[in-house]
Structures are given as structure tokens and as C-alpha cells.
Amino acid sequence: MTGRTRRLIGMALFISIVGCGSIPRIVFLHDPLTPQEHVKLGLSYESQHDWKAAEKEYLAALDLDPKFQPALAILGNVYAEQEQYEAAEKVYRRLLDLNPNHAMANNNLAWIYIVQGIRLSEASERIERALSADSEHRAFYLDTQALLELKLGHLEEARTASLQAESARGSDNPNFVDQHRATRSKIESAFASVRFNRMGDP
């Protein structure tokens, strides 16, 4: 039995018994889509915010190729988008086991730690790794750095990182614009809160 045959049996083996004592009829069902096609279909579901359908497609891609990095990366994002942070972490770490310098996985793992307020030292290290590995999307990683500084209460450092993000490569990406606007709003709100509290001091 070849490796391909074994894989097909593992994917979809249906045994149908018709009548008493009849011979089992074995039907092999082969997934006609490639991992890349499953990811493409999943992205179309994501654009409609149909997270369950998107997740199903990414898992199907990984059934065909457990080491398919694009599927792992985007599946982690789907979990993070739904605030399923434990599931997201497991997927990102699975990807990082395959590729320790995967910039997006390092950045997004840092992001979910920052949101939860945990493992902030590791988050800082992962942002640095992302910055070192990928110069094309520096704006995104610097924006995550700004969030980290904000979480640590370093307002000036947060503002500096935010300004650096605005001028970094990748800052013209529409996805970055929305993300960065939210970050800047949080930073400015923190500054406003500090100013208000100072005005109330005797």
C-alpha cells in the first residue's frame, strides 16, 4: 500500500454494507482542492466575517498539508479575531516551531499577549524578531511596539513608536491605517487621562 493510498484512506473512508452478509463496499472520496485553494476560499469567507466557514477551510488545508504555513498563519488570526487567544497561541506556536523567524506569527503572538497583559517580556522579544525578519511591514510591528509601551505605562515611548510606525514602510497599507488609528486613539486617551488627573491634583 503506497503512502498516497494510506493518506486517502485516512482522509475519507466510507464503508457501506448493503443487506445482511453482503461484502463491504469501500468508496474513496478525494478532496479536489489543494491547500492553496482551501486558503483562498477561507479568505473569501473571512471577508464576509464568516469565521466558522473560514476556519473549516484552513483546517481542511492543514489536513492535506499539516506544515502549510499560510494556513497556520491565517488560522491563528481567525482565532485571535474571535478572542480565542489560547487557540490562537497554540496555532502561532505550531507555526513558529516550523519557522522561528516568521515575522507575522511573532508579531501576532506578541499582540495577543499584550491584549491579555501577559508575558510582556516575551512579547517585546517577539516584536524585535519580527522587525529583524521583515522590513516590508515595519509599520505593523512598530504599531504593536506602541501598544506594548502603552500597556507598560510608557506613554512617551508609546507615542514615539506610534510616530515611527506612521513613517515606516508599510504605513500606506489600508489594513495598517485602520489598525494604527485605533492605537493612536488609545495613546491619546491615555495622555488625556494623565493630564486630567494632574489638573485635579492639589
C-alpha positions in Angstrom: 0.0 0.0 0.0 1.5 3.3 -1.0 1.8 6.4 1.2 -0.7 8.2 -1.1 -3.2 5.4 -0.7 -2.8 5.4 3.1 -3.4 9.1 3.2 -6.6 8.9 1.1 -7.9 6.2 3.4 -7.2 8.4 6.4 -9.0 11.3 4.7 -12.2 9.8 3.7 -13.0 6.1 4.0 -16.7 5.2 3.9 -17.8 1.6 4.3 -21.4 0.9 3.2 -22.9 -2.5 4.0 -26.0 -3.3 1.9 -28.1 -6.3 3.1 -27.2 -9.0 5.5 -23.8 -10.7 4.8 -23.0 -8.5 1.8 -19.4 -7.5 1.0 -18.5 -4.1 2.4 -18.3 -1.5 -0.4 -15.4 0.8 0.0 -15.6 4.3 -1.6 -12.7 6.6 -1.7 -13.5 10.3 -1.6 -10.6 12.6 -2.7 -10.6 16.3 -1.7 -10.4 18.0 -5.2 -9.0 21.3 -3.7 -5.3 22.0 -2.9 -4.2 23.6 0.3 -3.7 26.8 -1.5 -7.3 26.7 -2.8 -8.7 26.0 0.6 -6.9 29.0 1.9 -8.2 31.2 -0.9 -11.7 30.0 -0.2 -11.2 30.6 3.5 -10.1 34.2 2.8 -13.3 34.8 0.9 -15.3 33.6 3.9 -13.2 35.9 6.2 -14.1 38.9 4.0 -17.7 38.1 5.0 -16.8 37.7 8.6 -17.9 34.0 8.4 -15.2 32.8 10.8 -16.5 29.3 11.2 -16.5 28.7 7.4 -13.1 30.2 7.1 -11.8 28.0 10.0 -13.2 24.9 8.3 -11.3 25.7 5.1 -8.0 26.4 6.9 -8.3 23.1 8.8 -9.0 21.3 5.5 -5.8 22.8 4.1 -3.9 21.6 7.1 -5.4 18.1 6.8 -3.8 17.9 3.4 -0.6 19.5 4.5 0.0 19.9 8.3 3.0 22.1 7.6 1.3 24.5 5.2 2.4 27.8 6.8 -0.1 30.2 5.2 -3.0 28.1 6.6 -1.4 28.1 10.1 -0.8 31.8 10.0 -4.3 32.8 8.9 -6.0 30.2 11.2 -4.2 31.8 14.1 -5.6 35.2 13.0 -9.1 33.8 12.8 -8.9 32.6 16.4 -7.4 35.9 17.6 -10.1 37.8 15.8 -12.7 35.9 17.8 -10.7 36.5 21.0 -10.0 32.7 21.3 -6.5 33.6 22.4 -5.5 30.2 23.8 -6.3 28.6 20.4 -4.5 31.3 18.5 -1.4 30.9 20.7 -1.3 27.2 20.0 -1.5 27.7 16.2 1.1 30.5 16.2 3.5 28.4 18.3 2.9 25.5 15.9 3.9 27.8 13.0 6.9 29.1 14.9 8.1 25.6 15.6 8.3 25.3 11.8 9.7 28.8 11.2 11.0 30.6 14.2 11.5 33.8 12.3 8.0 34.0 10.8 7.5 37.8 11.2 3.7 37.9 11.3 3.4 35.0 13.7 5.9 36.6 16.1 4.1 39.9 15.9 0.6 38.5 16.3 1.7 36.2 19.2 3.1 39.4 20.8 -0.2 41.2 20.2 -2.3 38.6 21.9 0.0 38.6 24.9 -0.3 42.4 25.1 -4.1 42.4 24.8 -4.2 39.9 27.7 -1.5 41.7 29.7 0.7 38.5 30.0 4.2 37.5 29.0 5.1 41.1 28.1 8.9 40.4 28.2 8.4 37.7 25.6 6.1 40.0 23.6 9.0 42.5 23.4 11.4 39.9 22.1 8.9 38.7 19.5 8.3 42.2 18.2 12.1 42.6 17.8 12.3 39.3 16.0 9.5 40.4 13.6 11.3 43.8 13.0 14.5 42.0 12.2 12.9 39.4 9.9 10.7 41.6 7.7 11.4 45.2 6.7 8.4 45.4 4.3 5.8 45.6 7.2 7.7 47.5 9.8 4.7 49.8 10.3 2.6 46.9 11.7 5.3 45.8 14.0 6.1 49.3 15.3 2.4 49.7 15.9 2.5 46.6 18.1 5.5 48.0 19.8 3.5 51.2 20.6 0.7 49.0 22.1 3.3 47.2 24.3 4.7 50.5 25.6 1.2 51.7 26.3 0.4 48.5 28.2 3.6 49.1 30.3 2.6 52.6 31.0 5.4 54.2 29.0 3.3 56.9 27.3 6.2 58.8 25.7 7.7 55.7 24.3 4.3 54.6 23.0 3.9 57.9 21.2 7.4 57.7 19.7 6.8 54.1 18.5 3.5 55.2 17.0 5.1 58.1 15.1 7.8 55.8 13.8 5.1 53.4 12.6 3.4 56.3 10.7 6.6 56.9 8.6 7.7 53.3 8.3 7.5 51.0 5.3 4.0 49.5 5.0 2.2 52.5 6.5 0.3 53.0 3.3 -1.4 49.6 3.7 -5.1 50.1 4.2 -5.2 47.5 6.9 -2.4 49.4 8.8 -4.3 52.6 8.6 -7.3 51.3 10.5 -5.2 49.4 13.0 -3.0 52.4 13.6 -5.9 54.8 14.1 -7.1 52.6 16.9 -3.7 52.5 18.5 -3.2 56.3 18.3 -6.7 56.8 19.9 -5.7 54.6 22.8 -2.4 56.5 23.3 -4.0 59.9 23.1 -6.7 58.9 25.5 -4.1 57.8 28.0 -2.3 61.1 27.7 -5.6 62.9 28.2 -6.3 60.9 31.3 -2.9 61.8 32.8 -3.5 65.5 32.1 -6.9 65.3 33.7 -5.6 63.7 36.8 -2.8 66.3 37.1 -5.4 69.1 36.9 -7.1 67.5 39.8 -4.0 67.4 42.0 -4.0 69.9 44.8 
